[in-house]
Amino acid sequence: MALTAAGVFATLAILESPRLPLAGLVVGLGGLGGVVCVRAPARTPLARRQFVRGALVVAGTVLVVIGVGHHLNLGLAVVGLLASCSPWTLRWITGS
């Protein structure tokens, strides 16, 4: 359910934002996130995988945050719904 909500908000960001500034934010912050996530020595296959994984996570997060920014009430409702259905929250409420 969380991935579906993230996909919807990323789609909203793509459809409702100007293309060039959105691409600049996603590529710039994604590249920075990729660099920050690399822990392996440079020029190794592991470093490339870590870079790509970090870049994709940050770029996806940027798209979701921008999509939630376009529809803040819907975004807050989805976050509340996801938080109320999480196993951690249910265990905390029941006290077990």
URJO-V847171 format. One record per pair of residues at least 24 apart in sequence whose ideal C-beta (glycine too) atoms are under 10 Angstrom apart, sorted by the first residue. I is the first residue (numbers start at 0). J is the second residue. Records with the same first field share a line. If there is no record, write none. Layout:
I=J + J
//
This chain:
0=77 + 80 + 81 + 84
1=77 + 78 + 80 + 81 + 84 + 85
2=59
3=77
4=63 + 66 + 67 + 73 + 74 + 77 + 78 + 80 + 81
5=59 + 60 + 62 + 63 + 66 + 67 + 77 + 81
6=59 + 62 + 63 + 66
7=63 + 66 + 70 + 73 + 74 + 77
8=59 + 62 + 63 + 64 + 65 + 66 + 67 + 68 + 69 + 70 + 73 + 74 + 77
9=58 + 59 + 60 + 61 + 62 + 63 + 64 + 65 + 66 + 67
10=62 + 66
11=62 + 63 + 65 + 66 + 67 + 68 + 69 + 70 + 73 + 74
12=61 + 62 + 63 + 64 + 65 + 66 + 67 + 68 + 69 + 70
13=62 + 65 + 66
14=66 + 69
15=65 + 66 + 68 + 69 + 70
16=62 + 65 + 66 + 68 + 69
20=65
21=61 + 62 + 65
24=58 + 61 + 62 + 64 + 65
25=54 + 57 + 58 + 59 + 60 + 61 + 62 + 65
26=54 + 58 + 61
27=57 + 58 + 61
28=54 + 57 + 58 + 60 + 61
29=53 + 54 + 55 + 56 + 57 + 58 + 59 + 60 + 61 + 62
30=54 + 57 + 58
31=57
32=56 + 57 + 58 + 59 + 60 + 61
33=57 + 58
//
